[in-house]
Amino acid sequence: MAILFFFLAVVVISFATASIKIVRPWEKGLVETLGKYQTTVSSGLTVLFPITQHMMKVDMREQVVDVPPQHVITKDNVAVEVDAVIYYEVTDPVRVTYNVANYYAAITKLSQTNLRNLIGDMSLDEALTSREKINTKLKEVLDVATDRWGTRVTRVELQRIDPPEDVTNAMHRQMKAEREKRAVILEAEGAKQSAILKAEGEAGAIKTVADADKYKKITVAKGEGEAIQTVYDSIHSGKPTNDLIAIKYLETLEKIANGTATKIFMPLETSGVLGSLAGIRELFKGEKPAVKPEEQKK
């Protein structure tokens, strides 16, 4: 009796264990009854009849597929090694389970084929500089092809495009030559700008000096003009006589005579001035100056 009770307990526990299924939050459960799909259950506790029912769990989280590296011939006949990574998520657990036998292998082969097609239509330079373009096109192609499998390609990342070693060395030499060229151009531009700034500085200095010299000459001329005007006004306001003018004239002739010239040209007014000198001489002798006949008549 105890053995029978123990046997029944084991059967009940086994039946309960096989009947109770727990679905995690990131999973979906596909329930089959007698080998036929019946329903899809979400996370939580699900009770099945173990003899006739069976559950398959599908992970709904985003998955990653590492596409193996492969050699691809570009449009300009250069063999490059390409490696990519694909991210996808399941949108329909039923189709991903029943429409494709091995989704990982299918998406890998599909990615490799489309990579060969895309890069085969590009030159090496275009392929190296158009990674974002390749990622976008490959994502669009894979997204359309995998829709019937119940998945959605979220993004595609092209990890590397490796040209042959000789092509890589040639590209390095080309980049070095381009950088040296840019360095020479920048150096020449710097020398040009330096020469321009130097010339502008010299021109500005010359202009400043010229303006200062001009201002100096104008100021000196203005001062001399004002001085002459002041002297002129002083002389006329003092009402100078011919005798004073004659004395100043002689002082000026004395300064002229002290020069290095061997000849002195007397101005035409010398006769009139000398006449004034005669009058001065008579004045110093105590004699009155001679009166001209014309003045006597007056």
C-alpha positions as CSV (number, residue, x, y, z in Angstrom):
1,M,0.0,0.0,0.0
2,A,2.8,2.4,0.8
3,I,4.5,1.5,-2.4
4,L,1.4,2.3,-4.4
5,F,0.9,5.5,-2.6
6,F,4.5,6.5,-3.3
7,F,4.1,5.5,-7.0
8,L,1.0,7.7,-7.3
9,A,2.8,10.6,-5.6
10,V,5.6,10.4,-8.1
11,V,3.2,10.3,-11.0
12,V,1.3,13.3,-9.7
13,I,4.5,15.3,-9.1
14,S,5.8,14.4,-12.6
15,F,2.5,15.3,-14.2
16,A,2.3,18.6,-12.4
17,T,5.9,19.4,-13.3
18,A,5.2,18.7,-17.0
19,S,2.0,20.6,-16.9
20,I,3.2,23.8,-15.4
21,K,5.3,26.1,-17.6
22,I,6.7,29.5,-16.7
23,V,7.3,32.1,-19.5
24,R,9.8,34.8,-18.7
25,P,9.1,38.5,-19.4
26,W,11.3,38.5,-22.6
27,E,9.8,35.3,-24.0
28,K,6.7,34.2,-25.9
29,G,5.3,30.7,-25.6
30,L,3.9,28.8,-28.6
31,V,1.5,26.1,-27.5
32,E,0.9,23.0,-29.7
33,T,-1.8,20.5,-29.3
34,L,-1.2,17.1,-30.9
35,G,1.5,18.7,-33.1
36,K,-0.7,21.6,-34.3
37,Y,-0.1,25.3,-33.3
38,Q,-2.9,26.4,-31.0
39,T,-2.0,29.7,-29.3
40,T,0.7,32.1,-28.2
41,V,1.0,32.9,-24.5
42,S,2.8,35.8,-22.8
43,S,5.0,35.8,-19.7
44,G,3.6,34.1,-16.6
45,L,2.3,30.7,-15.5
46,T,0.7,28.4,-18.1
47,V,-0.8,25.0,-17.4
48,L,-0.6,22.4,-20.2
49,F,-1.8,18.8,-20.6
50,P,1.5,17.1,-20.9
51,I,0.4,14.1,-23.0
52,T,-1.2,16.1,-25.8
53,Q,0.2,19.6,-25.5
54,H,3.7,21.0,-25.9
55,M,5.2,24.5,-25.6
56,M,8.1,26.2,-27.4
57,K,9.6,29.4,-26.1
58,V,10.8,32.2,-28.4
59,D,13.2,34.9,-27.2
60,M,11.9,38.3,-28.1
61,R,15.0,40.3,-27.2
62,E,17.2,42.0,-29.8
63,Q,19.7,39.5,-31.2
64,V,23.1,40.0,-32.9
65,V,24.5,38.0,-35.8
66,D,28.2,38.2,-36.6
67,V,28.6,37.8,-40.3
68,P,31.8,35.9,-41.0
69,P,34.5,37.8,-43.0
70,Q,34.4,37.2,-46.8
71,H,36.4,38.4,-49.8
72,V,34.5,40.7,-52.2
73,I,35.6,42.0,-55.5
74,T,35.0,45.8,-56.0
75,K,34.0,47.5,-59.2
76,D,37.6,48.3,-60.0
77,N,38.7,44.7,-59.4
78,V,40.2,45.0,-56.0
79,A,39.7,42.1,-53.6
80,V,38.7,43.4,-50.1
81,E,37.8,41.5,-47.0
82,V,34.4,42.6,-45.5
83,D,33.1,41.9,-42.0
84,A,29.7,43.0,-40.7
85,V,27.3,42.7,-37.7
86,I,23.5,42.5,-37.9
87,Y,21.1,43.3,-35.2
88,Y,17.5,42.0,-35.3
89,E,14.5,41.4,-33.2
90,V,11.6,39.0,-33.5
91,T,8.2,40.6,-34.3
92,D,6.2,37.4,-34.9
93,P,7.2,34.3,-32.9
94,V,4.9,32.1,-35.0
95,R,6.5,32.9,-38.3
96,V,10.1,32.9,-37.0
97,T,9.4,29.4,-35.7
98,Y,7.5,27.8,-38.6
99,N,8.7,29.8,-41.7
100,V,12.4,29.3,-41.4
101,A,14.3,26.3,-40.1
102,N,17.6,28.0,-39.1
103,Y,17.2,31.7,-38.9
104,Y,20.9,32.3,-37.9
105,A,22.3,30.5,-40.9
106,A,19.6,32.1,-43.2
107,I,20.3,35.7,-42.2
108,T,24.1,35.1,-42.4
109,K,24.0,33.8,-45.9
110,L,21.6,36.5,-47.0
111,S,23.9,39.2,-45.6
112,Q,27.0,37.8,-47.3
113,T,25.2,37.7,-50.6
114,N,23.9,41.2,-50.4
115,L,27.2,42.5,-49.2
116,R,28.9,41.1,-52.4
117,N,26.2,42.7,-54.6
118,L,26.5,46.1,-52.9
119,I,30.3,46.4,-52.7
120,G,30.6,44.8,-56.2
121,D,28.9,47.9,-57.6
122,M,31.3,50.3,-55.9
123,S,34.9,51.3,-56.5
124,L,37.4,50.8,-53.7
125,D,37.4,54.5,-52.8
126,E,33.7,54.7,-52.8
127,A,33.3,51.6,-50.6
128,L,35.8,52.9,-48.1
129,T,34.1,56.2,-47.8
130,S,30.5,55.0,-48.0
131,R,30.1,52.8,-45.0
132,E,26.9,54.5,-43.8
133,K,25.4,54.2,-47.3
134,I,26.3,50.4,-47.4
135,N,24.8,49.9,-43.9
136,T,21.5,51.7,-44.9
137,K,21.1,49.8,-48.2
138,L,21.9,46.4,-46.6
139,K,19.5,47.1,-43.8
140,E,16.7,47.9,-46.3
141,V,17.3,44.7,-48.3
142,L,17.5,42.4,-45.2
143,D,14.5,44.0,-43.6
144,V,12.4,43.3,-46.7
145,A,13.7,39.7,-47.0
146,T,13.3,38.8,-43.4
147,D,9.8,40.2,-43.0
148,R,8.3,36.9,-44.0
149,W,10.4,35.3,-41.3
150,G,8.8,37.4,-38.6
151,T,11.8,39.5,-37.7
152,R,12.9,43.1,-38.1
153,V,16.5,44.1,-38.8
154,T,17.1,47.1,-36.5
155,R,20.6,48.0,-37.8
156,V,23.6,46.9,-39.7
157,E,27.2,47.8,-38.9
158,L,30.0,47.3,-41.4
159,Q,32.9,46.5,-39.1
160,R,35.8,46.6,-41.6
161,I,36.7,46.7,-45.2
162,D,40.4,45.6,-45.6
163,P,42.1,46.1,-49.0
164,P,45.2,44.0,-49.9
165,E,48.5,44.9,-48.3
166,D,50.0,46.4,-51.5
167,V,46.9,48.6,-52.0
168,T,47.0,49.6,-48.4
169,N,50.6,50.7,-48.7
170,A,49.8,52.6,-51.8
171,M,47.0,54.4,-50.1
172,H,49.3,55.3,-47.2
173,R,51.8,56.8,-49.6
174,Q,49.0,58.7,-51.3
175,M,47.7,60.1,-48.0
176,K,51.2,61.0,-47.0
177,A,51.7,62.9,-50.3
178,E,48.4,64.7,-49.9
179,R,49.3,65.7,-46.3
180,E,52.7,67.0,-47.5
181,K,51.0,68.9,-50.3
182,R,48.5,70.5,-47.9
183,A,51.4,71.4,-45.5
184,V,53.3,73.1,-48.4
185,I,50.2,75.0,-49.4
186,L,49.5,76.1,-45.9
187,E,53.1,77.2,-45.5
188,A,52.9,79.2,-48.7
189,E,49.7,80.7,-47.6
190,G,51.2,81.7,-44.3
191,A,54.2,83.2,-46.0
192,K,51.9,85.1,-48.3
193,Q,49.8,86.5,-45.5
194,S,52.9,87.4,-43.6
195,A,54.3,89.3,-46.6
196,I,50.9,91.1,-47.1
197,L,50.7,92.1,-43.4
198,K,54.3,93.2,-43.5
199,A,53.7,95.4,-46.6
200,E,50.6,96.8,-45.1
201,G,52.4,97.6,-41.9
202,E,55.2,99.3,-43.9
203,A,52.7,101.3,-46.0
204,G,50.9,102.3,-42.8
205,A,54.1,103.4,-41.2
206,I,55.1,105.4,-44.3
207,K,51.7,107.0,-44.4
208,T,51.9,107.9,-40.7
209,V,55.3,109.4,-41.2
210,A,54.2,111.4,-44.2
211,D,51.1,112.6,-42.4
212,A,53.3,113.6,-39.5
213,D,55.7,115.5,-41.8
214,K,52.8,117.1,-43.6
215,Y,51.3,118.2,-40.3
216,K,54.7,119.5,-39.1
217,K,55.2,121.5,-42.3
218,I,51.7,122.9,-42.1
219,T,52.2,123.8,-38.5
220,V,55.6,125.5,-39.1
221,A,54.3,127.4,-42.1
222,K,51.2,128.5,-40.2
223,G,53.5,129.6,-37.3
224,E,55.8,131.5,-39.7
225,G,52.9,133.1,-41.4
226,E,51.4,134.2,-38.1
227,A,54.9,135.4,-37.0
228,I,55.3,137.4,-40.2
229,Q,51.8,138.8,-39.9
230,T,52.5,139.8,-36.3
231,V,55.8,141.5,-37.3
232,Y,54.0,143.2,-40.2
233,D,51.2,144.4,-37.9
234,S,53.7,145.6,-35.3
235,I,55.8,147.5,-37.9
236,H,52.8,149.2,-39.4
237,S,51.2,149.9,-36.0
238,G,54.6,151.6,-34.9
239,K,54.6,153.7,-38.1
240,P,58.3,153.2,-38.9
241,T,60.3,156.0,-40.7
242,N,62.5,155.7,-43.7
243,D,65.5,156.1,-41.4
244,L,64.6,153.0,-39.4
245,I,63.9,151.0,-42.5
246,A,67.3,152.0,-43.9
247,I,69.1,150.9,-40.8
248,K,67.3,147.5,-40.9
249,Y,68.2,147.3,-44.6
250,L,71.9,147.8,-43.8
251,E,71.8,145.2,-41.1
252,T,70.4,142.8,-43.6
253,L,73.1,143.7,-46.1
254,E,75.7,143.0,-43.4
255,K,74.3,139.5,-43.0
256,I,74.4,138.9,-46.7
257,A,78.0,140.1,-46.9
258,N,79.1,137.6,-44.3
259,G,78.2,134.8,-46.7
260,T,80.6,132.9,-48.9
261,A,79.5,134.5,-52.2
262,T,82.0,136.7,-53.9
263,K,79.4,138.9,-55.6
264,I,76.4,140.7,-54.2
265,F,73.6,141.8,-56.4
266,M,71.9,144.9,-55.0
267,P,68.1,145.2,-55.5
268,L,66.7,148.1,-57.5
269,E,65.5,149.9,-54.3
270,T,69.1,150.4,-53.2
271,S,69.2,154.0,-54.5
272,G,66.2,155.0,-52.5
273,V,67.6,153.4,-49.4
274,L,71.0,155.0,-49.9
275,G,69.3,158.4,-50.1
276,S,67.8,157.7,-46.7
277,L,71.3,156.9,-45.5
278,A,72.5,160.3,-46.6
279,G,69.8,161.8,-44.6
280,I,70.8,159.8,-41.6
281,R,74.5,160.8,-42.0
282,E,73.5,164.5,-42.0
283,L,71.4,163.9,-39.0
284,F,74.3,162.5,-37.0
285,K,76.5,165.5,-38.1
286,G,73.9,167.9,-36.6
287,E,72.9,169.1,-40.0
288,K,69.5,169.1,-41.4
289,P,69.0,167.1,-44.4
290,A,69.0,168.9,-47.7
291,V,65.6,169.9,-48.9
292,K,64.9,169.1,-52.5
293,P,63.7,171.9,-54.7
294,E,60.3,170.3,-55.1
295,E,59.8,170.3,-51.3
296,Q,61.0,174.0,-51.1
297,K,58.2,174.9,-53.5
298,K,55.7,173.2,-51.3
